[in-house]
Amino acid sequence: MSTMGQTGLECENPDVNLVVASGRAQNRADNDERRNALTSIYWVPTVKSPRLLLAYNGSDHVHYYQGGKPFKYSLFDPKSGEFTQITLGDDLHKGQKPQICVKGGLWKCGILLHDDDDEKNSNDYEYCLIGEAVSPGFDFHDFNWVTEELLRKTCKDGTQVKHFLSFIHDGSTEIQEENKTVDAAAEFYEEGESKKTRVIERS
């Protein structure tokens, strides 16, 4: 995602590369409803860092299994209260899915399945390679972490609340209250670029 979690409003051909995401003007300080037509990334949960923390995005998105261990998603619809768990992986006989579609607005988190959770892939991998396409394209202005307060207020099933609590971002309350989502994302990308530069310099 070359626009680093932002919308490429300065792109060469905005009539082709941008789409109007109606109803999102209030998400950006410039009140621009345009977003990249589509963004695509890949990311790698590992045995040492196995969790995807609980959050939601305004856009529909699709996750693609591209190799490694299976990855189990938990999805929650805050409007209907529907709770779903789906495993991304290549073992179709076990009910795993090679791709998972997530509607915009659904809460989502997940975890890499370990060897004791899944006999297949035992000792073979320490990661899952996941591709993700988002349309209208991902923009951190449309993204929100779920706080513990929001979870307890919205989810009425005690078992589900207990499950989701382990996926709450430690700083979610502060980030949401102080509207730091976009700034925190920028720091994340800057840190990533800095690490990449250090690796190149050492090579």
C-alpha angles and dihedrals in degrees: 000000000000094000090066098230094318134097116263096231091160094057119138096245110029093167089065105027099043132060131191112252099199117218097025100096091106091057094071129052089228091053090230113157094191121111136176108280090237137349128199133194140161124217137181125222109194138195088259093046104026105153136090105203124231114274143126136227130203094228132073113251141184127215118208127201109229102168148306129058122354119264123215119215127200115203128189129187106212091198101051099022091233114157121200135176121198129175120220111213148102101262098098092172088066092050096258117150127223089213136018125204118211121191118225113266096030116126111241138188135148151176139220111250112239128216093267089053095050126022093200112085090022108167090351101098141015096198148036120229109215129185120204130193120190127193126217081032123266116272121171088224086072094046129092137179116227111239125212089246092054091045094053092043095050107032114066099182110094094205092052092047090053090049094050095045091075089058098052114120108243092228098038096112094051092043093051097041093049094038092237099144095109094041092049089050091051090051089050092053093044090052090049092051090047092053090048090052092050091051092050092047091052093048 
